[in-house]
Amino acid sequence: MDQDSAHPVDLLRIRGLKPSHQRIRVLERLLAHRDHPTADRIFRDLKVHIPSLSKSTVYHILDSFRETGLVRVLSIDDNEARFDIQMEVHGHFRCTGCGAIHNFPIRLDDLVPED
């Protein structure tokens, strides 16, 4: 199922995750903003809409997303994990001006050394 066109509830169910309100909102945030956020950024963005949300809940949700292959963890900096919802093969670079992390395409045949 294509993550870009699937409904968040369906994406969660396919991976065996109960579509709780908090999981749905975290997934919607990741799908709507492909900015490689930290768990803290997601928490701050959603806390306004879900006052009962805790940081530990966000971390737990993201860990369950990682375990089920819904997101991957990027270690761009030694002290900060970021989350990427795009699971297709691609690379990342950080803009030295603004600090944003951007995707760039990689062809699989570019990764395999020629004989």
NUKETI-834607 format. One record per atom (N, C-alpha, C, O): residue in three letters; x, y, z negated; atom name. Coordinates in Angstrom, 2 decimals, padded with zeros to 5 digits. Atoms other than C-alpha are relative to their C-alpha. Example, Ala and Ser with C-alpha at 12.3 -4.5 7.8 and 13.67 -1.06 7.14 Angstrom:
2
PT   nudo        px        py        pz   tidren
PT    ALA    000.89   -001.19    000.00        N
PT    ALA    012.30   -004.50   -007.80       CA
PT    ALA    000.90    001.20    000.00        C
PT    ALA    001.94    001.18   -000.66        O
PT    SER   -000.82   -001.19    000.06        N
PT    SER    013.67   -001.06   -007.14       CA
PT    SER   -000.77    001.09   -000.73        C
PT    SER   -000.26    002.20   -000.90        O
END
This chain:
115
PT   nudo        px        py        pz   tidren
PT    MET    000.85   -001.18    000.00        N
PT    MET    000.00    000.00    000.00       CA
PT    MET    000.89    001.24    000.00        C
PT    MET    001.86    001.32   -000.75        O
PT    ASP   -000.77   -001.24   -000.13        N
PT    ASP    001.33    003.42    000.95       CA
PT    ASP   -000.29    000.93   -001.17        C
PT    ASP   -001.44    001.29   -001.41        O
PT    GLN    000.17   -000.87    001.17        N
PT    GLN    001.91    005.59   -002.13       CA
PT    GLN   -000.55    001.36    000.37        C
PT    GLN   -001.24    001.98   -000.44        O
PT    ASP    000.45   -001.34   -000.39        N
PT    ASP    001.19    008.76   -000.17       CA
PT    ASP   -001.50    000.06    000.25        C
PT    ASP   -002.12    001.11    000.05        O
PT    SER    001.42   -000.03   -000.34        N
PT    SER   -002.32    007.74    000.85       CA
PT    SER   -000.87   -000.73   -001.02        C
PT    SER   -002.10   -000.60   -000.97        O
PT    ALA    000.78    000.77    000.96        N
PT    ALA   -003.38    005.49   -002.04       CA
PT    ALA   -000.44    000.85   -001.17        C
PT    ALA    000.21    001.84   -001.52        O
PT    HIS    000.51   -000.67    001.19        N
PT    HIS   -005.42    006.64   -004.98       CA
PT    HIS    000.84   -000.44   -001.20        C
PT    HIS    001.18   -001.61   -001.31        O
PT    PRO   -000.82    000.36    001.16        N
PT    PRO   -003.43    006.76   -008.25       CA
PT    PRO   -000.54   -001.18   -000.80        C
PT    PRO    000.24   -002.01   -001.28        O
PT    VAL    000.58    001.13    000.75        N
PT    VAL   -005.86    004.35   -009.96       CA
PT    VAL    000.36   -001.32    000.69        C
PT    VAL    000.71   -002.29    000.02        O
PT    ASP   -000.34    001.22   -000.74        N
PT    ASP   -005.25    001.79   -007.21       CA
PT    ASP    001.47   -000.33   -000.13        C
PT    ASP    001.83   -001.50   -000.29        O
PT    LEU   -001.44    000.23    000.14        N
PT    LEU   -001.47    002.24   -007.42       CA
PT    LEU    000.32   -000.61   -001.37        C
PT    LEU    001.18   -001.49   -001.47        O
PT    LEU   -000.23    000.53    001.34        N
PT    LEU   -001.58    001.57   -011.15       CA
PT    LEU   -000.51   -001.43   -000.11        C
PT    LEU    000.20   -002.30   -000.64        O
PT    ARG    000.58    001.35    000.09        N
PT    ARG   -003.86   -001.47   -010.88       CA
PT    ARG    000.82   -001.03    000.77        C
PT    ARG    001.01   -002.15    000.29        O
PT    ILE   -000.80    000.93   -000.80        N
PT    ILE   -001.76   -003.05   -008.13       CA
PT    ILE    001.23   -000.45   -000.77        C
PT    ILE    001.70   -001.57   -000.60        O
PT    ARG   -001.21    000.31    000.78        N
PT    ARG    001.21   -002.93   -010.50       CA
PT    ARG   -000.32   -000.56   -001.38        C
PT    ARG    000.56   -000.74   -002.22        O
PT    GLY    000.40    000.61    001.26        N
PT    GLY   -000.78   -004.38   -013.37       CA
PT    GLY   -000.06    000.96   -001.18        C
PT    GLY   -000.03    000.53   -002.33        O
PT    LEU    000.07   -001.00    001.05        N
PT    LEU   -001.00   -001.13   -015.32       CA
PT    LEU   -001.43    000.50   -000.17        C
PT    LEU   -002.12    000.80    000.81        O
PT    LYS    001.34   -000.53    000.28        N
PT    LYS   -004.21   -000.01   -017.01       CA
PT    LYS   -000.02    001.48    000.39        C
PT    LYS    000.84    002.25   -000.04        O
PT    PRO    000.06   -001.41   -000.44        N
PT    PRO   -005.27    003.28   -015.37       CA
PT    PRO   -000.57    000.92   -001.09        C
PT    PRO   -001.69    001.42   -000.96        O
PT    SER    000.42   -000.93    001.05        N
PT    SER   -005.49    005.34   -018.56       CA
PT    SER    000.06    001.43    000.52        C
PT    SER    000.72    001.71    001.52        O
PT    HIS    000.01   -001.41   -000.42        N
PT    HIS   -006.13    009.07   -018.30       CA
PT    HIS    001.42    000.55    000.05        C
PT    HIS    001.78    001.25    001.00        O
PT    GLN   -001.35   -000.53    000.05        N
PT    GLN   -002.54    009.84   -019.30       CA
PT    GLN    000.88   -000.57    001.12        C
PT    GLN    001.65    000.16    001.73        O
PT    ARG   -000.78    000.60   -001.10        N
PT    ARG   -000.99    007.38   -016.81       CA
PT    ARG   -000.40    000.62    001.34        C
PT    ARG    000.45    000.94    002.17        O
PT    ILE    000.48   -000.59   -001.26        N
PT    ILE   -003.17    008.75   -014.02       CA
PT    ILE    000.55    001.41    000.16        C
PT    ILE    001.01    001.77    001.25        O
PT    ARG   -000.49   -001.38   -000.09        N
PT    ARG   -002.16    012.34   -014.81       CA
PT    ARG    001.50    000.07    000.26        C
PT    ARG    001.96    000.91    001.04        O
PT    VAL   -001.45    000.03   -000.26        N
PT    VAL    001.57    011.50   -014.93       CA
PT    VAL    000.25   -000.40    001.45        C
PT    VAL    001.08    000.22    002.12        O
PT    LEU   -000.17    000.43   -001.38        N
PT    LEU    001.29    009.66   -011.62       CA
PT    LEU   -000.43    001.09    000.97        C
PT    LEU    000.25    001.34    001.96        O
PT    GLU    000.44   -001.10   -000.86        N
PT    GLU   -000.70    012.50   -010.05       CA
PT    GLU    001.05    001.10    000.05        C
PT    GLU    001.31    001.67    001.11        O
PT    ARG   -001.04   -001.03    000.06        N
PT    ARG    002.00    014.94   -011.19       CA
PT    ARG    001.18   -000.39    000.88        C
PT    ARG    001.71    000.44    001.62        O
PT    LEU   -001.13    000.47   -000.80        N
PT    LEU    004.73    012.82   -009.60       CA
PT    LEU   -000.32    000.01    001.50        C
PT    LEU    000.53    000.37    002.32        O
PT    LEU    000.39    000.04   -001.41        N
PT    LEU    002.81    012.40   -006.34       CA
PT    LEU   -000.17    001.39    000.59        C
PT    LEU    000.14    001.61    001.76        O
PT    ALA    000.27   -001.35   -000.50        N
PT    ALA    001.87    016.08   -006.04       CA
PT    ALA    001.25    000.86    000.12        C
PT    ALA    001.33    001.73    000.99        O
PT    HIS   -001.21   -000.82    000.03        N
PT    HIS    005.31    017.51   -006.83       CA
PT    HIS    001.21   -000.92    000.06        C
PT    HIS    001.60   -001.51   -000.94        O
PT    ARG   -001.14    000.90   -000.21        N
PT    ARG    008.24    015.57   -005.40       CA
PT    ARG    001.31    000.69   -000.35        C
PT    ARG    002.24    000.73    000.45        O
PT    ASP   -001.14   -000.83    000.41        N
PT    ASP    010.74    017.64   -007.38       CA
PT    ASP    000.99   -000.71   -000.93        C
PT    ASP    001.84   -000.07   -001.54        O
PT    HIS   -000.91    000.79    000.83        N
PT    HIS    012.51    014.81   -009.25       CA
PT    HIS    000.03    000.53   -001.44        C
PT    HIS    001.10    000.90   -001.93        O
PT    PRO    000.06   -000.61    001.33        N
PT    PRO    011.33    016.00   -012.68       CA
PT    PRO    000.63   -000.87   -001.08        C
PT    PRO    000.78   -002.08   -000.93        O
PT    THR   -000.38    000.71    001.21        N
PT    THR    012.69    015.06   -016.07       CA
PT    THR   -001.28   -000.36   -000.75        C
PT    THR   -002.35    000.16   -000.44        O
PT    ALA    001.15    000.34    000.84        N
PT    ALA    010.37    013.48   -018.63       CA
PT    ALA   -000.47    001.24   -000.76        C
PT    ALA   -001.67    001.45   -000.94        O
PT    ASP    000.37   -001.23    000.71        N
PT    ASP    010.47    016.77   -020.55       CA
PT    ASP   -000.79    000.96    000.89        C
PT    ASP   -001.74    001.59    000.42        O
PT    ARG    000.72   -000.87   -000.94        N
PT    ARG    009.35    018.71   -017.45       CA
PT    ARG   -001.43   -000.50    000.19        C
PT    ARG   -002.38    000.29    000.19        O
PT    ILE    001.34    000.58   -000.16        N
PT    ILE    006.42    016.33   -016.94       CA
PT    ILE   -000.82    000.26   -001.25        C
PT    ILE   -001.99    000.65   -001.17        O
PT    PHE    000.69   -000.25    001.27        N
PT    PHE    005.52    016.63   -020.62       CA
PT    PHE   -000.48    001.45   -000.08        C
PT    PHE   -001.64    001.70   -000.40        O
PT    ARG    000.38   -001.42    000.07        N
PT    ARG    005.53    020.45   -020.48       CA
PT    ARG   -001.11    000.34    001.00        C
PT    ARG   -002.03    001.10    000.68        O
PT    ASP    001.02   -000.27   -001.02        N
PT    ASP    003.48    020.49   -017.27       CA
PT    ASP   -001.37   -000.55   -000.41        C
PT    ASP   -002.40    000.08   -000.14        O
PT    LEU    001.28    000.64    000.31        N
PT    LEU    000.81    018.13   -018.62       CA
PT    LEU   -000.56    000.34   -001.38        C
PT    LEU   -001.76    000.22   -001.61        O
PT    LYS    000.44   -000.31    001.36        N
PT    LYS    000.66    019.21   -022.27       CA
PT    LYS   -001.10    001.07    000.00        C
PT    LYS   -001.98    001.04   -000.86        O
PT    VAL    001.01   -001.06   -000.12        N
PT    VAL   -001.41    022.25   -021.23       CA
PT    VAL   -001.38   -000.62    000.27        C
PT    VAL   -002.39   -000.13   -000.23        O
PT    HIS    001.26    000.63   -000.40        N
PT    HIS   -004.07    019.93   -019.77       CA
PT    HIS   -000.40   -001.14   -000.93        C
PT    HIS   -001.58   -001.49   -001.02        O
PT    ILE    000.26    001.12    000.92        N
PT    ILE   -003.74    017.09   -022.30       CA
PT    ILE    000.65    000.34   -001.34        C
PT    ILE    001.77   -000.08   -001.60        O
PT    PRO   -000.61   -000.44    001.27        N
PT    PRO   -003.18    018.63   -025.75       CA
PT    PRO    000.47   -001.14   -000.90        C
PT    PRO    001.40   -000.95   -001.68        O
PT    SER   -000.38    001.13    000.86        N
PT    SER   -002.95    015.20   -027.41       CA
PT    SER    001.22   -000.77    000.53        C
PT    SER    001.68   -001.70   -000.13        O
PT    LEU   -001.13    000.69   -000.61        N
PT    LEU   -000.09    014.11   -025.12       CA
PT    LEU    001.27    000.18   -000.84        C
PT    LEU    001.55    001.28   -001.33        O
PT    SER   -001.27   -000.09    000.71        N
PT    SER    003.20    013.30   -026.84       CA
PT    SER    001.14   -000.32    000.96        C
PT    SER    000.95   -000.97    001.99        O
PT    LYS   -001.17    000.29   -000.83        N
PT    LYS    006.71    013.16   -025.42       CA
PT    LYS    000.26   -001.50    000.06        C
PT    LYS    000.62   -002.02    001.12        O
PT    SER   -000.25    001.44    000.00        N
PT    SER    007.04    009.54   -026.47       CA
PT    SER   -000.95   -000.73    000.94        C
PT    SER   -000.57   -001.73    001.55        O
PT    THR    000.95    000.60   -000.94        N
PT    THR    003.91    008.69   -024.47       CA
PT    THR    000.49    000.19    001.43        C
PT    THR    000.43   -000.75    002.23        O
PT    VAL   -000.52   -000.25   -001.34        N
PT    VAL    005.40    010.32   -021.36       CA
PT    VAL    001.19   -000.92    000.29        C
PT    VAL    001.27   -001.51    001.36        O
PT    TYR   -001.15    000.88   -000.18        N
PT    TYR    008.66    008.40   -021.84       CA
PT    TYR   -000.45   -001.45    000.18        C
PT    TYR    000.09   -002.17    001.02        O
PT    HIS    000.51    001.38   -000.10        N
PT    HIS    006.73    005.14   -022.35       CA
PT    HIS   -000.65   -000.23    001.38        C
PT    HIS   -000.43   -001.26    002.01        O
PT    ILE    000.66    000.11   -001.31        N
PT    ILE    004.62    005.76   -019.23       CA
PT    ILE    001.05   -000.08    001.12        C
PT    ILE    000.96   -000.94    001.99        O
PT    LEU   -001.04    000.00   -001.04        N
PT    LEU    007.68    006.56   -017.11       CA
PT    LEU    000.80   -001.30   -000.01        C
PT    LEU    001.18   -001.80    001.04        O
PT    ASP   -000.71    001.27    000.09        N
PT    ASP    009.44    003.45   -018.39       CA
PT    ASP   -000.84   -001.13    000.61        C
PT    ASP   -000.30   -002.00    001.29        O
PT    SER    000.86    001.02   -000.61        N
PT    SER    006.45    001.30   -017.42       CA
PT    SER   -000.08    000.18    001.51        C
PT    SER   -000.16   -000.81    002.25        O
PT    PHE   -000.02   -000.26   -001.44        N
PT    PHE    006.41    002.97   -013.99       CA
PT    PHE    001.30   -000.53    000.61        C
PT    PHE    001.29   -001.11    001.70        O
PT    ARG   -001.28    000.49   -000.49        N
PT    ARG    010.11    002.14   -013.60       CA
PT    ARG    000.01   -001.52    000.03        C
PT    ARG    000.45   -002.12    001.02        O
PT    GLU    000.00    001.46    000.08        N
PT    GLU    009.66   -001.47   -014.71       CA
PT    GLU   -000.85   -000.64    001.09        C
PT    GLU   -000.53   -001.75    001.53        O
PT    THR    000.89    000.57   -001.01        N
PT    THR    006.87   -002.02   -012.18       CA
PT    THR    000.32    000.48    001.41        C
PT    THR   -000.41    000.16    002.35        O
PT    GLY   -000.42   -000.43   -001.32        N
PT    GLY    008.68   -000.34   -009.28       CA
PT    GLY   -000.77    001.18    000.57        C
PT    GLY   -000.76    001.41    001.78        O
PT    LEU    000.76   -001.16   -000.46        N
PT    LEU    006.49    002.73   -009.10       CA
PT    LEU    000.88    001.24    000.14        C
PT    LEU    000.63    002.09    001.00        O
PT    VAL   -000.97   -001.09   -000.09        N
PT    VAL    009.38    005.16   -009.70       CA
PT    VAL    001.40   -000.57   -000.16        C
PT    VAL    001.59   -001.70   -000.63        O
PT    ARG   -001.39    000.34    000.29        N
PT    ARG    013.14    005.04   -009.76       CA
PT    ARG    000.59    001.12   -000.84        C
PT    ARG    000.16    002.27   -000.78        O
PT    VAL   -000.66   -000.97    000.86        N
PT    VAL    015.39    006.76   -012.26       CA
PT    VAL    001.27    000.47    000.71        C
PT    VAL    002.06   -000.33    001.18        O
PT    LEU   -001.20   -000.59   -000.59        N
PT    LEU    018.03    009.13   -010.91       CA
PT    LEU    000.88    000.52   -001.13        C
PT    LEU    000.40    001.19   -002.05        O
PT    SER   -000.96   -000.52    000.97        N
PT    SER    021.12    009.87   -012.94       CA
PT    SER    000.89    001.00    000.72        C
PT    SER    002.05    000.72    001.01        O
PT    ILE   -000.74   -001.05   -000.70        N
PT    ILE    022.20    013.08   -011.25       CA
PT    ILE    001.04    000.62   -000.94        C
PT    ILE    002.19    000.83   -000.55        O
PT    ASP   -000.90   -000.50    001.04        N
PT    ASP    023.73    014.46   -014.45       CA
PT    ASP    000.18   -001.10   -001.04        C
PT    ASP   -000.68   -001.97   -001.18        O
PT    ASP   -000.24    001.00    001.04        N
PT    ASP    025.26    012.40   -017.24       CA
PT    ASP   -001.02    000.07   -001.13        C
PT    ASP   -001.31   -000.95   -001.76        O
PT    ASN    000.87   -000.17    001.16        N
PT    ASN    022.84    013.80   -019.79       CA
PT    ASN   -001.48    000.13    000.33        C
PT    ASN   -002.26    000.53   -000.54        O
PT    GLU    001.40   -000.25   -000.37        N
PT    GLU    019.57    013.87   -017.87       CA
PT    GLU   -000.47   -001.01    001.04        C
PT    GLU    000.15   -001.16    002.10        O
PT    ALA    000.63    000.92   -000.95        N
PT    ALA    017.38    011.26   -016.18       CA
PT    ALA   -001.12    000.74    000.70        C
PT    ALA   -001.90    001.47    000.09        O
PT    ARG    001.08   -000.58   -000.80        N
PT    ARG    015.10    012.36   -013.38       CA
PT    ARG   -000.75   -001.14    000.68        C
PT    ARG   -000.21   -002.23    000.85        O
PT    PHE    000.86    001.05   -000.51        N
PT    PHE    012.26    010.43   -011.81       CA
PT    PHE   -000.41    000.31    001.44        C
PT    PHE   -000.81    001.43    001.77        O
PT    ASP    000.28   -000.14   -001.43        N
PT    ASP    011.68    009.86   -008.10       CA
PT    ASP   -001.11   -000.97    000.37        C
PT    ASP   -000.97   -002.18    000.19        O
PT    ILE    001.14    000.81   -000.39        N
PT    ILE    008.34    008.60   -006.81       CA
PT    ILE    000.19   -000.59    001.41        C
PT    ILE   -000.47   -001.56    001.77        O
PT    GLN   -000.23    000.48   -001.36        N
PT    GLN    009.66    008.11   -003.25       CA
PT    GLN    000.92   -001.22   -000.06        C
PT    GLN    002.10   -001.10   -000.39        O
PT    MET   -000.75    001.24    000.15        N
PT    MET    010.79    004.49   -003.14       CA
PT    MET    000.71   -000.44    001.29        C
PT    MET    001.51   -001.37    001.26        O
PT    GLU   -000.70    000.34   -001.24        N
PT    GLU    011.92    004.37    000.50       CA
PT    GLU    001.48    000.38   -000.15        C
PT    GLU    001.83    001.24   -000.96        O
PT    VAL   -001.44   -000.28    000.05        N
PT    VAL    015.68    004.39    001.09       CA
PT    VAL    000.24    001.45    000.43        C
PT    VAL   -000.21    001.88    001.48        O
PT    HIS   -000.37   -001.39   -000.29        N
PT    HIS    017.01    007.95    000.97       CA
PT    HIS    001.09    000.42   -000.97        C
PT    HIS    001.33   -000.25   -001.98        O
PT    GLY   -001.03   -000.53    000.87        N
PT    GLY    019.78    010.00   -000.57       CA
PT    GLY   -000.46    001.26   -000.69        C
PT    GLY   -001.56    001.76   -000.42        O
PT    HIS    000.32   -001.22    000.76        N
PT    HIS    019.84    012.99   -002.90       CA
PT    HIS    001.20    000.92   -000.02        C
PT    HIS    002.35    000.48    000.00        O
PT    PHE   -001.06   -000.97    000.24        N
PT    PHE    021.82    016.18   -003.19       CA
PT    PHE   -000.57    001.12   -000.86        C
PT    PHE   -001.76    001.41   -000.82        O
PT    ARG    000.39   -001.11    000.86        N
PT    ARG    021.72    019.02   -005.68       CA
PT    ARG    000.49    001.30    000.61        C
PT    ARG    001.67    001.42    000.95        O
PT    CYS   -000.35   -001.33   -000.51        N
PT    CYS    021.67    022.59   -004.43       CA
PT    CYS    000.86    000.70   -001.05        C
PT    CYS    000.47    000.80   -002.21        O
PT    THR   -000.89   -000.69    000.95        N
PT    THR    024.58    024.44   -006.01       CA
PT    THR   -000.51    001.40   -000.34        C
PT    THR   -000.09    001.99   -001.33        O
PT    GLY    000.56   -001.33    000.27        N
PT    GLY    022.60    027.68   -005.81       CA
PT    GLY   -001.12   -000.03   -001.02        C
PT    GLY   -001.07    000.68   -002.03        O
PT    CYS    001.18    000.00    000.88        N
PT    CYS    019.27    026.82   -007.46       CA
PT    CYS   -000.08   -001.21   -000.91        C
PT    CYS   -000.87   -001.22   -001.85        O
PT    GLY    000.00    001.19    000.83        N
PT    GLY    019.99    023.39   -008.94       CA
PT    GLY   -001.06   -001.03    000.36        C
PT    GLY   -001.11   -002.10   -000.25        O
PT    ALA    001.04    000.94   -000.40        N
PT    ALA    017.05    021.72   -007.19       CA
PT    ALA    000.62   -001.24    000.64        C
PT    ALA    001.67   -001.17    001.27        O
PT    ILE   -000.44    001.25   -000.61        N
PT    ILE    017.44    018.10   -006.11       CA
PT    ILE   -000.87   -000.25    001.21        C
PT    ILE   -002.10   -000.20    001.14        O
PT    HIS    000.70    000.20   -001.27        N
PT    HIS    016.51    017.37   -002.51       CA
PT    HIS    000.29   -001.39    000.54        C
PT    HIS    001.34   -001.98    000.28        O
PT    ASN   -000.17    001.28   -000.68        N
PT    ASN    016.02    014.18   -000.53       CA
PT    ASN    000.61    000.24    001.37        C
PT    ASN    000.43    001.30    001.96        O
PT    PHE   -000.40   -000.01   -001.39        N
PT    PHE    017.75    013.43    002.73       CA
PT    PHE   -000.08   -001.43    000.51        C
PT    PHE    000.17   -002.38   -000.23        O
PT    PRO    000.19    001.35   -000.55        N
PT    PRO    017.13    010.49    005.07       CA
PT    PRO    001.32   -000.74    000.18        C
PT    PRO    002.36   -000.14    000.47        O
PT    ILE   -001.14    000.89   -000.26        N
PT    ILE    019.52    007.57    005.33       CA
PT    ILE   -000.52   -001.15    000.84        C
PT    ILE   -001.55   -001.75    000.53        O
PT    ARG    000.35    001.17   -000.81        N
PT    ARG    019.35    004.95    008.03       CA
PT    ARG    000.70   -001.21   -000.62        C
PT    ARG    001.88   -001.13   -000.97        O
PT    LEU   -000.59    001.20    000.62        N
PT    LEU    019.93    001.46    006.67       CA
PT    LEU    001.23   -000.48    000.74        C
PT    LEU    002.17   -000.96    000.10        O
PT    ASP   -001.17    000.48   -000.73        N
PT    ASP    022.36    000.62    009.47       CA
PT    ASP    001.22    000.89   -000.24        C
PT    ASP    002.34    000.47    000.05        O
PT    ASP   -001.13   -000.85    000.38        N
PT    ASP    024.52    003.57    008.31       CA
PT    ASP    000.67   -000.50   -001.28        C
PT    ASP    001.82   -000.18   -001.55        O
PT    LEU   -000.54    000.47    001.28        N
PT    LEU    024.98    001.80    004.96       CA
PT    LEU    000.81   -001.29    000.15        C
PT    LEU    001.60   -001.63   -000.73        O
PT    VAL   -000.69    001.28   -000.20        N
PT    VAL    026.29   -001.47    006.40       CA
PT    VAL    001.28    000.25    000.81        C
PT    VAL    001.21    000.78    001.91        O
PT    PRO   -001.23   -000.23   -000.76        N
PT    PRO    029.96   -001.37    007.42       CA
PT    PRO    000.05   -000.85    001.26        C
PT    PRO   -000.40   -002.00    001.28        O
PT    GLU   -000.14    000.74   -001.26        N
PT    GLU    030.70   -002.38    010.96       CA
PT    GLU    001.14   -001.00   -000.13        C
PT    GLU    002.11   -000.75   -000.85        O
PT    ASP   -001.06    001.03    000.02        N
PT    ASP    032.78   -005.54    011.51       CA
PT    ASP    001.20    000.42    000.81        C
PT    ASP    002.17   -000.32    000.89        O
END
